[in-house]
Amino acid sequence: MKFIRQVGLKMLEEVSGLLKKRLKGKRFGLIGVGNSFRMDDGAGPRLIELLAGKVSFPLVDASEVPENYSSWIIKKALDVVIFVDAVGFDGEPGEVRFIPIDDLMVSASSTHRLSLHFMIKYMKQQWSGEAILIGIQPARTDLENELSPAVGESVKRLAKIFIEIDSRVQ
């Protein structure tokens, strides 16, 4: 999958720094996208599961239908919405990249019914917030409900980052 102005960050510390900078003083929410029964495609929902009850910002497990939550995003009037999803960008399994959704090419392949690009384009008619995609390179997407070790470790580290960000905001 190719991205326009791709921002590839291999180190979770860099992702953490960018998130802290982008989220400072802003109201934000986190949406996990993916199929929990297809191994690493379930990275987004697994992150939401790990954060449930541990953070004060809104969390949504959108499964494979993030478009079903577009009206929720608009009504919440959040400054920033962060989507977390397994994204094939030819990186190392478990590699995390911080990707502005507006930079996704329209033709980018997705396992979801409506691409995030089109969903955000639609929402921008009624919402002025910023959308961010945190992509995690999957190792496998077989029919199984466990994450691969590399992706599982990245999801756990992302959970720690979001818990730390939340503790600084409160």
N, C-alpha and C positions, 0 to 999 in steps of 0.2 A: 504494500500500500504506500503510495507516495503522498506527500503533503507539501503544500505551498508554504514556504518559509518555515520549514520544520524546525522545531526546537527540541533537539534530542539531548536529554540529560540522563546519563547513566547512573549517576550517584544520587541515592535517595536524599543525601544531605543537601544537594543542590535543589532538588524538588522541594524539600522542606523549607529552605531559605526563600525560594520563589513564592511558595504558598503563604508564608508568614508575611512577606512584603505585600502580596496582592490582597490578602484578607484583612490586613490591619485596619481597624475601625469600620469594617463593613459587615453587613448582615449577609450571611451565606448559608447555603444548605448543600447537602451531599446526596447524590443519587447514584446508587449502584445499578449497573446495567449488565445483563448477561443471564445465561441459562445454567443454573446450579447443577443440572444433571449432565453437563458436557464438560466435565473436568475444569480446566482453566478458564473456560468461558464464564464460569461462576465467580470469578475474582471480585467483581463489583458487589454482588449480593453478599458474598462472604465478608467483605469489609463492613458492610452495613450491619451484619450480624455481630461482628466483633465490637462495634461501636455502640450498639443499642444499650441504653441505660447508662452509658459512660460519658456522654457529651451532651451539651445543652442546645446545640444547633440542630435543625431539622434533618432527619434522615429518611430516605425512601429507597426501598428495594423495588426497582421498576421492572425487574426480570427482563424479558425480551421486548417489552413494550414501553419504552420511555415516553413515547408520544402520548400515552394515556395520562401523563402527569404534567402536560404543558399548561393546562388551566390552573393546576395547583401552583406551579411556578409563578404564573402571572398574578394570581391572587395573593401569594405571599409577598410579592414585590421585593424579593431579595436583591441585594446588590450583585451578588455572585452566586452562580450555581455551578457546582463541580460534579461532573459525571466521571465515574470510574468504571472502566470497561477493559476487557481483554481486546487488544488491538494488534493485529499482525503487521509489524513494521520491519521485519527481517532483523530484529535485534536478538540478543541472547535471551533464553527463557528466563522470565522473572524481571527482565529489564523494565524500568519505569521511565516513561517520557511524559513531559508536561506539554500538552498540545492545545493551543487555542482552537476551539471548535470552528470558529470562522475560517480558519486556515485549512480545514479539511477540504479536499477536492470533492466536488459534487459526485464524481464517479467512484469514490472510495467504497470498497466492498464492505458489507456488514452482514451479520447474521440476524439483524433486527429488521422488522417490517418496514420501518421508515427511518431513513438515515438521520443521524443527529444534525447534520448540516441543514436538511430541509425543515426539521422540527424547529431548530433555532431561528431559521429564516422566517418561519411562520410566526413564532412567538415575538420576534423583534417588532412586529407591527403593534404590539400591545405592551411590551416589556422593554425597559431600557437597560437591563442588567447585563452583566458579562457572563459568558458561558466558557467553562474550561473543561477540557478532557484530560484526565490522567489515564494514559494507556499503559497496560501491562502486557508485555510480550508473552503469549501463551506458549507452553511447551507441547501440550496435547489437548485436544477437544473431543476425546472419545466419550462414549456414553458411560459415564461413571460420575459419582458425586463427590469425589475427592480432588483437591487441587494437587498439582505436581509439587514436589518439594521446593523448587525455585520460586514458583508463583506464590505458594503458601507463605514462604518467608517474606516475600515482598509485601504481601497483604498485611501480615503481622506488623511489619515495620511502618507501613502507611498508617495503620491503626494507632500506633504509638505517636506518630507525627501529629495526627488529628487530635488526639487526646491532649498533647502538649499545646497545640494551637488553641484549643478550647480553654485550657487552664489559664492561658495568658489573656484571653479575651474577657473572662469573667471578672 
